Amino acid sequence: MKTISLSLLAAISISSCATGPNAQTGSVIGALGGAAVGGIIGNQSGRGLEGALIGGGLGALGGNAIGNSQDQRNSQYNNGYQNNGYQQQQRRPAGYYQNGQPYY
């Protein structure tokens, strides 16, 4: 079990993590949820701390991946929306010339 824990810890430490806002939030939430679930499952076999460590590491990686995916989707949406001519144009009420001057 120590070999698995050390291998998991090494994999987590050398893997690159995305740094977007959703990726960071996902990492924290995933780590907390994974540690809780891993602790509960590990407690059933008498190794609650090891289960919490493994669950926290896997949860952090999973949460980071999901958050990074959301960050990329948001970036693509925002870039495509602005660069493809879909910008919302300001509309003038009726009774205005093109230069913005009202006519009476």
Steps between C-alpha positions, in 0.01 A plus 500: 500500500791734567626444147163598356481809720851611408438435130180702511671782686783506245255503209305787651809706575645477149175539307427846369190666630301761314477837669166641386246609762270201448797261497625629834156486655443152358829379647409616849146367489614172344773454761261561790231273358750230406663509842163465670388210284845337512509532878161336535588216264847458650353490849306187406829319445674657799713741294308825514798734465638324193155499344462871566839575343432295190147634468618858546766463232270340248224748579737793448609366161144435392375837621786676325424324173131588517572862598759536223247371249252763616767773474580396143132493406450847646806631315386357167152638548622847590758517220262367239221726611714811477714417196233364267297818479235397749556801719183656618462838335359793685157586366371854487138576569285620212545867417880512474727550201797271434737748664300485822334839472129501573258641246198688619 
